[in-house]
Every structure is written in structure tokens, then in C-alpha cells.
Amino acid sequence: MQELLFEIKNLRAHVPSSKGNIVAVDDVSLSIKENECLGLLGESGCGKTSLIKSALGFFQVSNRYNDAKIQSDWIYPYQLEYIDKETWKKTVSGRAMYRGIDLLELSETERARYLGRHISYIPQGLQGALTPVFSIGEQASEPLEIHITNMRQSEMRSQVLEYLDLVNLADSRERYVLDPGKFSGGESQRILIAMALVAAPYLVIADEPTSALDVTIQAQIMNVLKMVKEEFNVGLMVVSHDASVIAELADRVAIMYSGRLVEVGDVVQIFHDPRHPYTQGLMSSFPRIIMMQRLSSDARPRLRGIPGSPPNPREIPTGCSFHPRCPHAKSKCIDQRPELKSTSPTHQIACHYFE
């Protein structure tokens, strides 16, 4: 039986602003078991990255300075408003349990002992993920240098090269001393994956691992992630707005909308028998083979999609946040927020329509 590896309980996160708090994550609970791949799927801006960052302690650090462009509020660098330590600590509440240890209760120094060694995070955005002034060899060996004592430089280099070869980075030995600017986007993603694996973590979290890459390179990165899933005994969490990435890798899928989970279930059920109206709309918005067949026969294919737009994070609707776009909305949906409830041992849904 698979043991519980990582569990998020009632996690909330908000961004302080001059016009009030902007909710990024709203009472989210989910879990990952050993050797399981969980996919977190949702459209851009729904809070997927905020969920991961708040669980790992990164969200609080980024909120020390109120320097984000939030709708029409733009605070220029010379107008940065410093937020005191106690205030930014309160931007996140809830629990993030790694094998019974609440990461959010630890100090930054104590939490750092787990990040990189037990839990590895592959961040979104390749430009800011690697430091341009250090070689890729120096950066990829950092987890070993920090977490494994009495390891010689020659041993670190050998282990890093082994993992760079594992992710199929071409000419890794000759390019070990080069800075990240000498590598393409796909190669940079391979370096980040090798860096995440080099210290043998138990959980790897990949945030949008195929975004900003062309289709050919995406396929290569997917093959690397499949290899990680099949050959390493690690829990894997893949965060993406691309359903094809989730469908190919995940065992279970969590659907996120407006900072909350609306449906969680087995990957086959989510993709072939979705229950929540948002999940149904999400799945119907992807082109299918039959549409291409109709196009070739001069018929006019149509993507159904989801009417309307995601809500403004400043003005989340009352009740179910999806009700302004939902074809099944009723008065209860406007007044009461549905809770995530189990309909079977492998399926959960937050929807009044299915109660």
C-alpha cells in the first residue's frame, strides 16, 4: 500500500494590496502518495503556482515587498512598500505536511533542509530559474553541496554529469562550465530537471514544465518526465494548463478554478467522464480527431468552450465562483459555496448540481 508523502490541508494565501487582500488560494486540500503522479490542471491565473509556492514557503517571501502589477495598481520600483515580517507571514495559513512534518511551521532555515533534498521544485519561467553569472555545473551541484556533507568536488561533478546525461543534455562534459545563456529553452529545462533529481528527492514538483517550448522540444521534455516517473521512486506533481501534459503523465488529476479545487479524481474519469460543469467545459474546449474529419468533409466544426471569463481576483463571486459561467447554476449556487465532497473512494467534487 502506498504511503502518504505530501498533504496540503485547508491552505489559503492572499496578496496584500492598497485596496484589500487579493485571494490567490482559497481553502485547498490535496495529497500525494509515494510513487504517484498528481496533475494540477486549470487555466492560467487560477492559482496553481500560488498553491505550490505557498505550500513550500516561497509565496510568503515574495510578499515581503508589494511590488506586483495587480490590475491597475502599479507600484514602481522606487515606490516599493515594505511589508513587515509579521504581516507577510500572515499571507498564508493552513498546513503543508511532508511525512507528518508541517513545513509552514518551520523557520526558513529549517525548511531549507527539506527543499532540494526531500522535495525538489522545478519552477515556471526558464529565464529566471537559472542564474546567468554561474555555470550550469555549479548550479546543478548546489543541492549536493548544501545537503550532502563530505562530498568531494570530483564526486559532485561526476554525479551531476551522470544526471545531465540521464536527461539527454548533449555534450554535457564539454558544456559543464558554460553559463545558462549558452543553452536553448529545451536544454535549460533539462538542466533544471537534472538539478531537481541530483540529490535523490522523494517528491518532485514540476510547474509548467513544457510552457514556452515548441512542440518538438515539448515531446522530448515529456519523454524525460516519463522516464522520471517510471524509473525513479519519487512522487511527482505536474502543474499545467495543458491537458495533454496532464493526461499523459498523471495518475490522479485535481481541477482548479479561481483559487479552489472543483474536482479531483482518477485521470481516466476526469478526462472521459467529468462531472463538474467547469471540468466538462474544459474538456469540451479541446479539438478532437472527429472535428478534423468534419473539416476535411467541408463541414464546419465547432469548439464549445466555456462562455464568459474567469472572475477578477478582487471580485470573486459569492457562492460558487463558477456560477456566472455555469449552464446549471441555480439560486443555491449564488448563495452557498459548495464544499469538496467525496462521491466515491477515488472521486471528489464541489458542485451543488450533483448533490
N, C-alpha and C positions, 0 to 999 in steps of 0.2 A: 504493500500500500504506500502511495506517495505521501510524504510528509509535507506539512505546510512550511513554505520557505519564507514568504513575504506577505504581509497582510496590512492593508490600509483600512482604518476604521474611522468613520464619521469625519473625514478630512474636509476642512474648509480653509479657503485662502482668499484674501482680498487685497486690492491695491489702494492705498490711501490717496486721496486727491482733494483738491480745494472744494469740490462740490459733493463730497461724501465718498464713502467706500465703494469701490467697483469690485463686485464679486467675480472671482475667476474660477473658483472651485467651491461647490456648494453641497456639503454633506455626502461625500463619496466614500463608499466602502467596496473593496475588492480584494482578491487574494490570488497568489500564485503558488503552486505546489512544485516540488522538486522535479526536474526534467520535463516541465510543462512549458508550453509556449502560449502566452496570453496576448491576444491582439487588442489594442485600444483603437477604435475606429470612430471617426467623426469629422465633420467639415472643419475647415480652417477657422480658428478663433473660438472653438467650443470649449477650450480649457485643457486639452490633452497634455501639452507641455507644462502648463502651470501645475497640473496634478503631479507629474513626475518631479518637477523641481521642488515643489512644496514638501513632498514626501522625503526627499533626500536632503532638505535643508538649504537648497540653493535659492529658493523663492524669497526667503526672509532676507538673505544677504543682498539680493538685487533691489529690495525695497528700502534699503538704508537711505538711498537717495531718490527723491521724487523727480526723476529726470526722463520719464517716459512721455511719448507723444500719445495722449489719450483724447480721442475725438478732437475737439477744438482747443484743448488746453495744451499749449506747448511751452514748456519751461526751458529757456535757453541755458546752455552750459554755465554762463556766468550768473544765472539766477537760481542755481541749484538750491533746493531747500533741504537741509539736513534733517533727517528724522531720527530722533533719539533711539537708543538701543532698545529700551523697553517698549516703545511704540512699534518698531518693526518686528519685534518678537511676537507681538500680538496679532500680526497679519496672518498667521497660520495657527489653526487649532485642530485637534484630533490626534490620531495615533498612526505611526508607521512602524509596524512591528517586523523586525528581522529576527526570525528564530527566537521569539519571545522578548527581544530587546527593542524598546521604543527608541528609535533614532532621534525623534524630536525632543526627547527628554535629555539627550546628551549634549554636552558642550561641543563647540566646533572642533576642538582638538580631539575629543573622544570619538566624535562621529567620523573624523578623518581616518581613524584606524580601520573602519569598515569600508569606506568608499575607496574603490580601486583594488582592494584585496578580497573582500567578500561580495561587494556589489560594484559592478562597473557600468558606467553611463556613457553611451555614445551620443554626443549632443547633436542637435539640429543646427545646420549652418556651418558649412565647411570652412568659410573664410575666417571665422573667429575661433574655431575649435583647436587649431594648431598655431603655436607661437612662431611668428616669422623669423625671429632672431636666433632660434636654436635649431640644430639639425634634427631630422626625424629620428635618428638613432638615440639622441639624448632624451627626446620627449617620450619615445616609446619605452625607454628603460626606466622612466620615473617611478612607475608602480613597484618595480623590483627594488629600486634604490630606497624607496620610502618604507616598504612593508617587509622586505626580506633582509635581515641583518647578515653580516659576514659573507656577503656575496661579492666575489671579485669582479672587476670591470670586464675582464675577459669572459667570465661566465655570463654576465649580463648581456654582453654583445652577442654571444653565441645563442642565448635563449631568444633575444629579440629577433635576430636573423632567422631563427627557426620559425617564429610566428609570422614574420614578414613573408617567408617562403610559403607558409601554410595558406596565407590569403592571396597567394599568387601575385606578389608585387615583383615586377620584372627587374632584374639586375639589382637585387636588394643589397648585395655586398658592396658593389661599387657606389651605390647611391645612399648608403647608410649615413654619410657625413653631409649630405645636401640639405638645404633648408626647404621648408614646405612649398615655397614659391616655385620650385623646380618640378612640381608634380601636378598632374591633372586632377580634376574633381574626383574621378573614379579611383585614382591612386590614393588620394588623400583619404577617401572613405575606407579603403583597405588598410591604410596605416592606423586609422582610428580603431578599426575592428581588432587589428593585431594588438594595439595598445590596451584595449579593453580585456583581451584574453591572456595577456602575457603573465599576469600574476595568479592565474588559475582561480578566478572568482566563481562563486556559486550562483550568482544571478547577473545577467547581462540585460541592460535596458537600452534599446536602440530607438532613438527618436527621429522619425522621418529618415530612415537610412537610404532611401532611394530618391529623395527630392533633389531637384536641380541637376539631375543627371539625365543624359539621353537614354533612349530605350535600350540600346545595346549594352551600355555600361550598367544600367539598372538590372538587366538579366544576369550579368556577371556578379554583381553585389548580392543578388538573390541567391545565386549558387553558393556564395561564400556563407551567407546566413543559414542556408540549408545544411551546409557542412557543419557549422557550429551547433545547430540543433541536433543533428544526428550523431556526431562523433564526440562531442563534449557533454559531460554530465552536468549541465547547467540549466537553471531556469532561464527562460528567455521571454522578455516583454517587448513587443514591437508596437510602436506608436506610429500611426499613419492616417492620412486622409485618403489613401489609395486602397480601395477594397481588394484589388487583385493581389497586393502585397500581403494583406492580412489573410486572404483566402488560401494563399499558397503556403503560409508558414504556421498559422495559429492552430492550436487545439481547441481553445475557447476564445470567444470574442465578447468584448464589452463595448457597447454603443454609447457614445457620449454626445449630449446636446445641451448647450447653454450652461456648462459647468456641472451637469448632473448626469448620472448613468440612467439610461431609459430602458436598456435591455441587456441581459447577459446570458450567454448560452453556448452550447456546442457549435462549432464552426459550421457543421452541416445544417443544423436547424436554423441558424441565423441567416445563412445565405439561401436556403431552399424553402424555409417555412418561417419567415419573420412574422412577429406578432404585433409589435409596436408600430403605430402608423408612421412614425418617423423612419424606423428601420425599413418598413415596406417602401416608403417613398425613396429612400436612399438606394435600395436595391433596384427599384424600377427606373432609376435615372442612368443606369449604365447601359451602353449599347450591347446588343446581343447578336448572335450569328443570324437569327431569323430576320433581323432588321436589315442586315446586309443582303440577304436573299431577296427581300422585298424591293430593296433599292435597285438590284440588278434586273428586276422584272418591271421596272418603271412605276412600281407602287411607291407611295410616299410614307416612309417610316416615321414614327413619332416617339420621341422620348417624353415620358410622362413627367418625371421630375417632381419637385415639391414646390407648390406655389408660395409666394412671399419671400421674405428674407429672414435670416436669424435675428433675434432681438438685440437691441442696443444693450450692452452690459450695464449701462447706467439705469436702464428702464426695463428690467426683467418683468414680464407679465405676471400677474397674480395667478395662483393655482398652478396648473401645468404650463410650463413655459412654451410648450409647443402648440397650445390650443389655438392661437391666431392662425396657424397654418394647417390645422388638423381637419380632415374631412369628417371625422366622427365626434368632434367636440360637442359637449353638452354643458349645461349650466354648472354642473358639479366640477367640471374641468376648469372653469373660470374661478371658482371659489376655493377649491381644495387642491392642494398639491398631492399628487399620488406618490405613495411610498413604493420602493422597490420590493416586490414580494415574489416568493417562490411559487411557480406553477407546477414544477417537477423538480426532482433532485438535481437536474442539470440546467434549469432554466429559471430566470428571474425577469420580471417586467414591472415597469412603473406606468400603469395606464388604467384609468377608470373604466374605459370601454371594455376591458377584459375581466373586470371584477365579477 
